[in-house]
Amino acid sequence: MFGALFSFLGGSAFRMIWGELSSYLNKKQDHQHEQEVMKLQAELDQKAHERTLENMRLQNDLGIKMVEIQKDAAIQTAEAEAFANAMKDAFKPTGITWVDTWNGIIRPQFAQLALLLWFAKVVGQGFVMDNYDMELSSAVLGFFIADRALMRRNK
């Protein structure tokens, strides 16, 4: 009787049972693998979406900063032009003789007065210059020598 049972199981019935069982196990593994792949793909898609959003935020921020920089540059340009125009207008003759004379001598006279007061201070110290005196003399020399020389060459 066991021989007949082994013959039955060893034949086509055992192969059928084993085939179905291994087919079921393979399909189950394939299904689990597909689910894992889908989860990983969903995570990758989510991360790509987050990177895209971050890039969009960054581009938006850079666009706003670009507008701010352009605005600041336009303001600085307008201020520089206004200052240059004011300087040109300051030296235009008004047509009133005493006003034009006053405007022509006030700046040099004020500069001479300031230099005389400073010279009197240095004389009062016995011609010993402290740090303030050295810095002031350097600034004055730089203005009268370098600035004037550059103005003559239109720089």
VMD Tcl script that builds the backbone (N, CA, C; Angstrom):
set m [mol new atoms 465]
animate dup $m
set s [atomselect $m all]
$s set {name element resname resid chain x y z} {
  {N N MET 1 A 0.803 -1.168 0.000}
  {CA C MET 1 A 0.000 0.000 0.000}
  {C C MET 1 A 0.867 1.262 0.000}
  {N N PHE 2 A 1.946 1.219 0.800}
  {CA C PHE 2 A 2.836 2.379 0.759}
  {C C PHE 2 A 3.511 2.505 -0.594}
  {N N GLY 3 A 3.752 1.442 -1.197}
  {CA C GLY 3 A 4.372 1.463 -2.520}
  {C C GLY 3 A 3.471 2.151 -3.517}
  {N N ALA 4 A 2.146 1.860 -3.445}
  {CA C ALA 4 A 1.207 2.490 -4.373}
  {C C ALA 4 A 1.115 3.984 -4.084}
  {N N LEU 5 A 1.146 4.318 -2.791}
  {CA C LEU 5 A 1.069 5.735 -2.406}
  {C C LEU 5 A 2.308 6.481 -2.890}
  {N N PHE 6 A 3.496 5.858 -2.700}
  {CA C PHE 6 A 4.728 6.508 -3.177}
  {C C PHE 6 A 4.751 6.604 -4.690}
  {N N SER 7 A 4.230 5.629 -5.336}
  {CA C SER 7 A 4.178 5.662 -6.797}
  {C C SER 7 A 3.271 6.788 -7.260}
  {N N PHE 8 A 2.126 6.929 -6.561}
  {CA C PHE 8 A 1.180 8.001 -6.929}
  {C C PHE 8 A 1.805 9.374 -6.694}
  {N N LEU 9 A 2.412 9.555 -5.492}
  {CA C LEU 9 A 3.003 10.844 -5.157}
  {C C LEU 9 A 4.264 11.104 -5.968}
  {N N GLY 10 A 5.020 10.095 -6.268}
  {CA C GLY 10 A 6.253 10.249 -7.041}
  {C C GLY 10 A 5.974 10.539 -8.490}
  {N N GLY 11 A 4.795 10.323 -8.934}
  {CA C GLY 11 A 4.455 10.534 -10.334}
  {C C GLY 11 A 3.975 11.955 -10.565}
  {N N SER 12 A 2.951 12.034 -11.328}
  {CA C SER 12 A 2.451 13.334 -11.785}
  {C C SER 12 A 1.762 14.131 -10.680}
  {N N ALA 13 A 1.169 13.521 -9.689}
  {CA C ALA 13 A 0.475 14.249 -8.628}
  {C C ALA 13 A 1.480 15.068 -7.802}
  {N N PHE 14 A 2.645 14.447 -7.481}
  {CA C PHE 14 A 3.635 15.168 -6.693}
  {C C PHE 14 A 4.192 16.351 -7.486}
  {N N ARG 15 A 4.441 16.119 -8.765}
  {CA C ARG 15 A 4.938 17.222 -9.602}
  {C C ARG 15 A 3.912 18.340 -9.717}
  {N N MET 16 A 2.617 17.982 -9.781}
  {CA C MET 16 A 1.579 18.984 -9.883}
  {C C MET 16 A 1.494 19.807 -8.585}
  {N N ILE 17 A 1.527 19.103 -7.440}
  {CA C ILE 17 A 1.445 19.791 -6.158}
  {C C ILE 17 A 2.690 20.686 -5.978}
  {N N TRP 18 A 3.848 20.133 -6.238}
  {CA C TRP 18 A 5.090 20.913 -6.102}
  {C C TRP 18 A 5.117 22.083 -7.078}
  {N N GLY 19 A 4.669 21.903 -8.272}
  {CA C GLY 19 A 4.631 22.966 -9.281}
  {C C GLY 19 A 3.706 24.102 -8.853}
  {N N GLU 20 A 2.523 23.740 -8.346}
  {CA C GLU 20 A 1.589 24.771 -7.890}
  {C C GLU 20 A 2.133 25.515 -6.684}
  {N N LEU 21 A 2.719 24.756 -5.752}
  {CA C LEU 21 A 3.282 25.383 -4.559}
  {C C LEU 21 A 4.442 26.325 -4.921}
  {N N SER 22 A 5.357 25.898 -5.770}
  {CA C SER 22 A 6.484 26.750 -6.165}
  {C C SER 22 A 5.999 27.931 -7.005}
  {N N SER 23 A 4.974 27.741 -7.823}
  {CA C SER 23 A 4.396 28.843 -8.596}
  {C C SER 23 A 3.782 29.882 -7.653}
  {N N TYR 24 A 3.081 29.416 -6.616}
  {CA C TYR 24 A 2.482 30.327 -5.634}
  {C C TYR 24 A 3.571 31.117 -4.907}
  {N N LEU 25 A 4.636 30.414 -4.469}
  {CA C LEU 25 A 5.720 31.083 -3.759}
  {C C LEU 25 A 6.432 32.105 -4.652}
  {N N ASN 26 A 6.649 31.770 -5.931}
  {CA C ASN 26 A 7.274 32.707 -6.872}
  {C C ASN 26 A 6.407 33.943 -7.088}
  {N N LYS 27 A 5.104 33.731 -7.256}
  {CA C LYS 27 A 4.203 34.870 -7.455}
  {C C LYS 27 A 4.172 35.758 -6.206}
  {N N LYS 28 A 4.192 35.120 -5.030}
  {CA C LYS 28 A 4.196 35.895 -3.794}
  {C C LYS 28 A 5.473 36.734 -3.693}
  {N N GLN 29 A 6.617 36.126 -4.007}
  {CA C GLN 29 A 7.884 36.875 -3.997}
  {C C GLN 29 A 7.868 38.007 -5.034}
  {N N ASP 30 A 7.360 37.723 -6.230}
  {CA C ASP 30 A 7.268 38.755 -7.271}
  {C C ASP 30 A 6.379 39.911 -6.821}
  {N N HIS 31 A 5.265 39.568 -6.162}
  {CA C HIS 31 A 4.350 40.595 -5.688}
  {C C HIS 31 A 5.024 41.462 -4.618}
  {N N GLN 32 A 5.740 40.827 -3.685}
  {CA C GLN 32 A 6.452 41.583 -2.657}
  {C C GLN 32 A 7.529 42.478 -3.282}
  {N N HIS 33 A 8.223 41.933 -4.257}
  {CA C HIS 33 A 9.251 42.708 -4.941}
  {C C HIS 33 A 8.633 43.920 -5.655}
  {N N GLU 34 A 7.519 43.713 -6.335}
  {CA C GLU 34 A 6.817 44.814 -7.013}
  {C C GLU 34 A 6.382 45.888 -6.022}
  {N N GLN 35 A 5.887 45.465 -4.859}
  {CA C GLN 35 A 5.466 46.443 -3.853}
  {C C GLN 35 A 6.659 47.256 -3.347}
  {N N GLU 36 A 7.786 46.587 -3.103}
  {CA C GLU 36 A 8.976 47.292 -2.657}
  {C C GLU 36 A 9.466 48.281 -3.720}
  {N N VAL 37 A 9.443 47.855 -4.974}
  {CA C VAL 37 A 9.851 48.741 -6.071}
  {C C VAL 37 A 8.918 49.943 -6.148}
  {N N MET 38 A 7.618 49.724 -5.988}
  {CA C MET 38 A 6.653 50.825 -6.045}
  {C C MET 38 A 6.858 51.794 -4.874}
  {N N LYS 39 A 7.151 51.255 -3.682}
  {CA C LYS 39 A 7.422 52.119 -2.532}
  {C C LYS 39 A 8.679 52.953 -2.770}
  {N N LEU 40 A 9.742 52.308 -3.258}
  {CA C LEU 40 A 10.971 53.039 -3.548}
  {C C LEU 40 A 10.751 54.103 -4.623}
  {N N GLN 41 A 9.984 53.765 -5.662}
  {CA C GLN 41 A 9.695 54.723 -6.722}
  {C C GLN 41 A 8.889 55.902 -6.179}
  {N N ALA 42 A 7.939 55.612 -5.271}
  {CA C ALA 42 A 7.151 56.689 -4.668}
  {C C ALA 42 A 8.052 57.609 -3.827}
  {N N GLU 43 A 8.997 57.019 -3.078}
  {CA C GLU 43 A 9.927 57.830 -2.294}
  {C C GLU 43 A 10.807 58.690 -3.196}
  {N N LEU 44 A 11.295 58.078 -4.282}
  {CA C LEU 44 A 12.117 58.839 -5.226}
  {C C LEU 44 A 11.323 59.975 -5.867}
  {N N ASP 45 A 10.076 59.697 -6.241}
  {CA C ASP 45 A 9.228 60.742 -6.819}
  {C C ASP 45 A 8.978 61.863 -5.821}
  {N N GLN 46 A 8.749 61.499 -4.552}
  {CA C GLN 46 A 8.513 62.507 -3.514}
  {C C GLN 46 A 9.757 63.387 -3.325}
  {N N LYS 47 A 10.929 62.764 -3.286}
  {CA C LYS 47 A 12.165 63.532 -3.128}
  {C C LYS 47 A 12.417 64.422 -4.345}
  {N N ALA 48 A 12.138 63.918 -5.532}
  {CA C ALA 48 A 12.294 64.736 -6.741}
  {C C ALA 48 A 11.329 65.916 -6.708}
  {N N HIS 49 A 10.114 65.677 -6.242}
  {CA C HIS 49 A 9.121 66.757 -6.125}
  {C C HIS 49 A 9.596 67.807 -5.118}
  {N N GLU 50 A 10.133 67.353 -3.989}
  {CA C GLU 50 A 10.640 68.294 -2.976}
  {C C GLU 50 A 11.809 69.111 -3.527}
  {N N ARG 51 A 12.710 68.452 -4.291}
  {CA C ARG 51 A 13.819 69.191 -4.901}
  {C C ARG 51 A 13.303 70.215 -5.908}
  {N N THR 52 A 12.301 69.846 -6.677}
  {CA C THR 52 A 11.727 70.775 -7.650}
  {C C THR 52 A 11.120 71.974 -6.939}
  {N N LEU 53 A 10.377 71.722 -5.853}
  {CA C LEU 53 A 9.792 72.828 -5.094}
  {C C LEU 53 A 10.877 73.724 -4.498}
  {N N GLU 54 A 11.929 73.111 -3.969}
  {CA C GLU 54 A 13.024 73.890 -3.389}
  {C C GLU 54 A 13.718 74.732 -4.462}
  {N N ASN 55 A 13.917 74.137 -5.645}
  {CA C ASN 55 A 14.512 74.902 -6.747}
  {C C ASN 55 A 13.619 76.072 -7.145}
  {N N MET 56 A 12.317 75.851 -7.160}
  {CA C MET 56 A 11.389 76.928 -7.501}
  {C C MET 56 A 11.434 78.034 -6.450}
  {N N ARG 57 A 11.507 77.646 -5.167}
  {CA C ARG 57 A 11.624 78.644 -4.100}
  {C C ARG 57 A 12.923 79.433 -4.247}
  {N N LEU 58 A 14.010 78.729 -4.521}
  {CA C LEU 58 A 15.303 79.384 -4.676}
  {C C LEU 58 A 15.294 80.340 -5.858}
  {N N GLN 59 A 14.721 79.912 -6.988}
  {CA C GLN 59 A 14.636 80.789 -8.155}
  {C C GLN 59 A 13.774 82.004 -7.847}
  {N N ASN 60 A 12.709 81.810 -7.101}
  {CA C ASN 60 A 11.850 82.929 -6.719}
  {C C ASN 60 A 12.624 83.912 -5.835}
  {N N ASP 61 A 13.339 83.374 -4.835}
  {CA C ASP 61 A 14.131 84.232 -3.948}
  {C C ASP 61 A 15.207 84.978 -4.723}
  {N N LEU 62 A 15.873 84.276 -5.653}
  {CA C LEU 62 A 16.905 84.927 -6.457}
  {C C LEU 62 A 16.302 86.000 -7.361}
  {N N GLY 63 A 15.117 85.739 -7.872}
  {CA C GLY 63 A 14.441 86.739 -8.699}
  {C C GLY 63 A 14.116 87.988 -7.895}
  {N N ILE 64 A 13.657 87.793 -6.656}
  {CA C ILE 64 A 13.339 88.931 -5.787}
  {C C ILE 64 A 14.619 89.697 -5.466}
  {N N LYS 65 A 15.692 88.968 -5.163}
  {CA C LYS 65 A 16.958 89.631 -4.855}
  {C C LYS 65 A 17.488 90.381 -6.077}
  {N N MET 66 A 17.292 89.811 -7.262}
  {CA C MET 66 A 17.740 90.478 -8.487}
  {C C MET 66 A 16.997 91.795 -8.674}
  {N N VAL 67 A 15.702 91.780 -8.407}
  {CA C VAL 67 A 14.904 93.006 -8.511}
  {C C VAL 67 A 15.384 94.026 -7.492}
  {N N GLU 68 A 15.672 93.581 -6.264}
  {CA C GLU 68 A 16.169 94.493 -5.228}
  {C C GLU 68 A 17.512 95.094 -5.620}
  {N N ILE 69 A 18.392 94.276 -6.184}
  {CA C ILE 69 A 19.707 94.765 -6.608}
  {C C ILE 69 A 19.554 95.783 -7.735}
  {N N GLN 70 A 18.668 95.486 -8.693}
  {CA C GLN 70 A 18.440 96.423 -9.788}
  {C C GLN 70 A 17.860 97.735 -9.258}
  {N N LYS 71 A 16.963 97.620 -8.278}
  {CA C LYS 71 A 16.374 98.825 -7.688}
  {C C LYS 71 A 17.447 99.652 -7.001}
  {N N ASP 72 A 18.297 98.984 -6.196}
  {CA C ASP 72 A 19.368 99.696 -5.497}
  {C C ASP 72 A 20.338 100.338 -6.487}
  {N N ALA 73 A 20.660 99.623 -7.560}
  {CA C ALA 73 A 21.567 100.183 -8.570}
  {C C ALA 73 A 20.941 101.393 -9.249}
  {N N ALA 74 A 19.641 101.315 -9.532}
  {CA C ALA 74 A 18.961 102.458 -10.157}
  {C C ALA 74 A 18.944 103.661 -9.212}
  {N N ILE 75 A 18.724 103.413 -7.934}
  {CA C ILE 75 A 18.725 104.506 -6.955}
  {C C ILE 75 A 20.113 105.122 -6.859}
  {N N GLN 76 A 21.149 104.296 -6.793}
  {CA C GLN 76 A 22.507 104.816 -6.712}
  {C C GLN 76 A 22.877 105.607 -7.962}
  {N N THR 77 A 22.449 105.127 -9.113}
  {CA C THR 77 A 22.727 105.846 -10.356}
  {C C THR 77 A 22.022 107.196 -10.351}
  {N N ALA 78 A 20.760 107.195 -9.929}
  {CA C ALA 78 A 20.012 108.454 -9.873}
  {C C ALA 78 A 20.637 109.426 -8.875}
  {N N GLU 79 A 21.074 108.911 -7.720}
  {CA C GLU 79 A 21.721 109.773 -6.730}
  {C C GLU 79 A 23.027 110.345 -7.267}
  {N N ALA 80 A 23.807 109.518 -7.956}
  {CA C ALA 80 A 25.082 109.992 -8.510}
  {C C ALA 80 A 24.843 111.064 -9.569}
  {N N GLU 81 A 23.835 110.829 -10.421}
  {CA C GLU 81 A 23.521 111.828 -11.440}
  {C C GLU 81 A 23.028 113.122 -10.811}
  {N N ALA 82 A 22.206 113.008 -9.776}
  {CA C ALA 82 A 21.702 114.201 -9.098}
  {C C ALA 82 A 22.851 114.961 -8.444}
  {N N PHE 83 A 23.787 114.251 -7.834}
  {CA C PHE 83 A 24.935 114.908 -7.207}
  {C C PHE 83 A 25.801 115.602 -8.254}
  {N N ALA 84 A 26.047 114.914 -9.373}
  {CA C ALA 84 A 26.860 115.517 -10.439}
  {C C ALA 84 A 26.176 116.765 -10.993}
  {N N ASN 85 A 24.869 116.693 -11.183}
  {CA C ASN 85 A 24.138 117.868 -11.674}
  {C C ASN 85 A 24.177 118.999 -10.661}
  {N N ALA 86 A 24.062 118.674 -9.375}
  {CA C ALA 86 A 24.121 119.702 -8.340}
  {C C ALA 86 A 25.499 120.357 -8.311}
  {N N MET 87 A 26.550 119.566 -8.480}
  {CA C MET 87 A 27.896 120.123 -8.502}
  {C C MET 87 A 28.093 121.034 -9.713}
  {N N LYS 88 A 27.548 120.626 -10.852}
  {CA C LYS 88 A 27.647 121.483 -12.039}
  {C C LYS 88 A 26.887 122.782 -11.822}
  {N N ASP 89 A 25.694 122.669 -11.260}
  {CA C ASP 89 A 24.870 123.858 -11.020}
  {C C ASP 89 A 25.468 124.762 -9.955}
  {N N ALA 90 A 26.228 124.211 -9.021}
  {CA C ALA 90 A 26.806 125.021 -7.946}
  {C C ALA 90 A 27.842 125.998 -8.477}
  {N N PHE 91 A 28.497 125.649 -9.564}
  {CA C PHE 91 A 29.549 126.515 -10.100}
  {C C PHE 91 A 29.081 127.353 -11.285}
  {N N LYS 92 A 27.812 127.279 -11.630}
  {CA C LYS 92 A 27.290 128.122 -12.702}
  {C C LYS 92 A 27.131 129.549 -12.183}
  {N N PRO 93 A 27.537 130.517 -12.966}
  {CA C PRO 93 A 27.316 131.904 -12.540}
  {C C PRO 93 A 25.821 132.225 -12.515}
  {N N THR 94 A 25.433 132.995 -11.493}
  {CA C THR 94 A 24.014 133.361 -11.367}
  {C C THR 94 A 23.676 134.619 -12.143}
  {N N GLY 95 A 24.696 135.420 -12.468}
  {CA C GLY 95 A 24.453 136.680 -13.147}
  {C C GLY 95 A 24.427 137.854 -12.184}
  {N N ILE 96 A 24.375 137.580 -10.897}
  {CA C ILE 96 A 24.427 138.626 -9.879}
  {C C ILE 96 A 25.884 138.714 -9.422}
  {N N THR 97 A 26.495 139.839 -9.634}
  {CA C THR 97 A 27.931 139.984 -9.449}
  {C C THR 97 A 28.381 139.656 -8.031}
  {N N TRP 98 A 27.737 140.236 -7.034}
  {CA C TRP 98 A 28.207 140.017 -5.662}
  {C C TRP 98 A 27.976 138.580 -5.205}
  {N N VAL 99 A 26.905 137.910 -5.698}
  {CA C VAL 99 A 26.665 136.495 -5.352}
  {C C VAL 99 A 27.722 135.622 -6.007}
  {N N ASP 100 A 28.030 135.890 -7.266}
  {CA C ASP 100 A 29.054 135.109 -7.952}
  {C C ASP 100 A 30.430 135.310 -7.304}
  {N N THR 101 A 30.735 136.548 -6.878}
  {CA C THR 101 A 32.001 136.817 -6.196}
  {C C THR 101 A 32.060 136.065 -4.868}
  {N N TRP 102 A 30.973 136.138 -4.115}
  {CA C TRP 102 A 30.910 135.437 -2.826}
  {C C TRP 102 A 31.103 133.937 -3.015}
  {N N ASN 103 A 30.381 133.370 -3.983}
  {CA C ASN 103 A 30.516 131.936 -4.246}
  {C C ASN 103 A 31.925 131.578 -4.692}
  {N N GLY 104 A 32.600 132.470 -5.376}
  {CA C GLY 104 A 33.952 132.193 -5.856}
  {C C GLY 104 A 34.990 132.242 -4.760}
  {N N ILE 105 A 34.761 133.039 -3.696}
  {CA C ILE 105 A 35.810 133.164 -2.671}
  {C C ILE 105 A 35.492 132.444 -1.366}
  {N N ILE 106 A 34.261 132.047 -1.134}
  {CA C ILE 106 A 33.900 131.483 0.175}
  {C C ILE 106 A 34.613 130.166 0.452}
  {N N ARG 107 A 34.668 129.290 -0.516}
  {CA C ARG 107 A 35.320 127.992 -0.286}
  {C C ARG 107 A 36.820 128.134 -0.068}
  {N N PRO 108 A 37.520 128.856 -0.936}
  {CA C PRO 108 A 38.965 129.002 -0.666}
  {C C PRO 108 A 39.245 129.729 0.648}
  {N N GLN 109 A 38.443 130.752 0.984}
  {CA C GLN 109 A 38.663 131.482 2.231}
  {C C GLN 109 A 38.401 130.596 3.442}
  {N N PHE 110 A 37.355 129.768 3.374}
  {CA C PHE 110 A 37.072 128.849 4.480}
  {C C PHE 110 A 38.196 127.830 4.632}
  {N N ALA 111 A 38.716 127.314 3.510}
  {CA C ALA 111 A 39.829 126.357 3.568}
  {C C ALA 111 A 41.060 127.023 4.178}
  {N N GLN 112 A 41.344 128.276 3.794}
  {CA C GLN 112 A 42.495 128.978 4.366}
  {C C GLN 112 A 42.314 129.196 5.862}
  {N N LEU 113 A 41.124 129.564 6.279}
  {CA C LEU 113 A 40.855 129.765 7.698}
  {C C LEU 113 A 41.072 128.471 8.486}
  {N N ALA 114 A 40.547 127.362 7.974}
  {CA C ALA 114 A 40.719 126.074 8.654}
  {C C ALA 114 A 42.189 125.698 8.744}
  {N N LEU 115 A 42.945 125.919 7.664}
  {CA C LEU 115 A 44.376 125.606 7.687}
  {C C LEU 115 A 45.123 126.512 8.663}
  {N N LEU 116 A 44.769 127.793 8.725}
  {CA C LEU 116 A 45.417 128.704 9.670}
  {C C LEU 116 A 45.136 128.301 11.115}
  {N N LEU 117 A 43.902 127.920 11.420}
  {CA C LEU 117 A 43.573 127.478 12.784}
  {C C LEU 117 A 44.350 126.220 13.148}
  {N N TRP 118 A 44.456 125.310 12.219}
  {CA C TRP 118 A 45.208 124.079 12.474}
  {C C TRP 118 A 46.697 124.390 12.657}
  {N N PHE 119 A 47.219 125.282 11.806}
  {CA C PHE 119 A 48.629 125.663 11.929}
  {C C PHE 119 A 48.882 126.332 13.287}
  {N N ALA 120 A 47.934 127.161 13.739}
  {CA C ALA 120 A 48.077 127.809 15.054}
  {C C ALA 120 A 48.101 126.763 16.162}
  {N N LYS 121 A 47.308 125.713 16.034}
  {CA C LYS 121 A 47.304 124.630 17.027}
  {C C LYS 121 A 48.667 123.935 17.056}
  {N N VAL 122 A 49.209 123.637 15.872}
  {CA C VAL 122 A 50.515 122.963 15.800}
  {C C VAL 122 A 51.607 123.866 16.374}
  {N N VAL 123 A 51.545 125.173 16.090}
  {CA C VAL 123 A 52.530 126.113 16.644}
  {C C VAL 123 A 52.405 126.145 18.162}
  {N N GLY 124 A 51.169 126.141 18.669}
  {CA C GLY 124 A 50.948 126.144 20.114}
  {C C GLY 124 A 51.488 124.891 20.786}
  {N N GLN 125 A 51.617 123.803 20.059}
  {CA C GLN 125 A 52.161 122.555 20.612}
  {C C GLN 125 A 53.676 122.499 20.444}
  {N N GLY 126 A 54.256 123.561 19.954}
  {CA C GLY 126 A 55.716 123.575 19.765}
  {C C GLY 126 A 56.131 122.783 18.538}
  {N N PHE 127 A 55.326 122.787 17.502}
  {CA C PHE 127 A 55.563 122.071 16.234}
  {C C PHE 127 A 55.703 120.564 16.433}
  {N N VAL 128 A 55.054 120.043 17.488}
  {CA C VAL 128 A 55.002 118.590 17.718}
  {C C VAL 128 A 53.607 118.130 17.281}
  {N N MET 129 A 53.561 117.244 16.290}
  {CA C MET 129 A 52.282 116.795 15.740}
  {C C MET 129 A 51.845 115.506 16.426}
  {N N ASP 130 A 50.602 115.488 16.884}
  {CA C ASP 130 A 50.060 114.253 17.450}
  {C C ASP 130 A 49.396 113.451 16.321}
  {N N ASN 131 A 48.761 112.323 16.655}
  {CA C ASN 131 A 48.153 111.458 15.633}
  {C C ASN 131 A 47.099 112.202 14.820}
  {N N TYR 132 A 46.287 113.003 15.492}
  {CA C TYR 132 A 45.254 113.754 14.786}
  {C C TYR 132 A 45.879 114.698 13.763}
  {N N ASP 133 A 46.929 115.370 14.127}
  {CA C ASP 133 A 47.580 116.307 13.218}
  {C C ASP 133 A 48.178 115.585 12.013}
  {N N MET 134 A 48.768 114.430 12.259}
  {CA C MET 134 A 49.351 113.658 11.152}
  {C C MET 134 A 48.272 113.164 10.193}
  {N N GLU 135 A 47.158 112.672 10.747}
  {CA C GLU 135 A 46.068 112.199 9.898}
  {C C GLU 135 A 45.460 113.348 9.103}
  {N N LEU 136 A 45.283 114.498 9.741}
  {CA C LEU 136 A 44.715 115.653 9.063}
  {C C LEU 136 A 45.637 116.152 7.956}
  {N N SER 137 A 46.929 116.211 8.240}
  {CA C SER 137 A 47.862 116.675 7.205}
  {C C SER 137 A 47.907 115.696 6.037}
  {N N SER 138 A 47.811 114.397 6.313}
  {CA C SER 138 A 47.788 113.397 5.236}
  {C C SER 138 A 46.547 113.560 4.384}
  {N N ALA 139 A 45.412 113.784 5.008}
  {CA C ALA 139 A 44.171 113.953 4.262}
  {C C ALA 139 A 44.210 115.211 3.406}
  {N N VAL 140 A 44.723 116.308 3.974}
  {CA C VAL 140 A 44.807 117.567 3.226}
  {C C VAL 140 A 45.762 117.424 2.051}
  {N N LEU 141 A 46.926 116.854 2.289}
  {CA C LEU 141 A 47.877 116.659 1.198}
  {C C LEU 141 A 47.306 115.735 0.118}
  {N N GLY 142 A 46.631 114.680 0.549}
  {CA C GLY 142 A 46.010 113.776 -0.419}
  {C C GLY 142 A 44.973 114.481 -1.267}
  {N N PHE 143 A 44.198 115.352 -0.642}
  {CA C PHE 143 A 43.179 116.083 -1.394}
  {C C PHE 143 A 43.808 117.069 -2.366}
  {N N PHE 144 A 44.750 117.885 -1.871}
  {CA C PHE 144 A 45.302 118.935 -2.715}
  {C C PHE 144 A 46.261 118.418 -3.771}
  {N N ILE 145 A 46.928 117.312 -3.511}
  {CA C ILE 145 A 47.896 116.809 -4.489}
  {C C ILE 145 A 47.254 115.771 -5.397}
  {N N ALA 146 A 46.771 114.676 -4.814}
  {CA C ALA 146 A 46.256 113.575 -5.633}
  {C C ALA 146 A 44.937 113.932 -6.305}
  {N N ASP 147 A 44.006 114.498 -5.552}
  {CA C ASP 147 A 42.691 114.784 -6.104}
  {C C ASP 147 A 42.783 115.820 -7.218}
  {N N ARG 148 A 43.544 116.836 -7.015}
  {CA C ARG 148 A 43.685 117.888 -8.036}
  {C C ARG 148 A 44.394 117.345 -9.279}
  {N N ALA 149 A 45.415 116.511 -9.074}
  {CA C ALA 149 A 46.132 115.949 -10.226}
  {C C ALA 149 A 45.208 115.046 -11.038}
  {N N LEU 150 A 44.368 114.267 -10.359}
  {CA C LEU 150 A 43.441 113.404 -11.077}
  {C C LEU 150 A 42.366 114.213 -11.794}
  {N N MET 151 A 41.923 115.327 -11.196}
  {CA C MET 151 A 40.907 116.162 -11.844}
  {C C MET 151 A 41.455 116.765 -13.137}
  {N N ARG 152 A 42.727 117.129 -13.135}
  {CA C ARG 152 A 43.329 117.719 -14.350}
  {C C ARG 152 A 43.339 116.710 -15.493}
  {N N ARG 153 A 43.464 115.425 -15.139}
  {CA C ARG 153 A 43.486 114.392 -16.166}
  {C C ARG 153 A 42.096 113.807 -16.422}
  {N N ASN 154 A 41.053 114.412 -15.858}
  {CA C ASN 154 A 39.652 113.983 -16.031}
  {C C ASN 154 A 39.434 112.544 -15.592}
  {N N LYS 155 A 39.945 112.195 -14.433}
  {CA C LYS 155 A 39.756 110.835 -13.905}
  {C C LYS 155 A 38.963 110.880 -12.631}
}
mol reanalyze $m
mol bondsrecalc $m
mol representation Tube
mol addrep $m
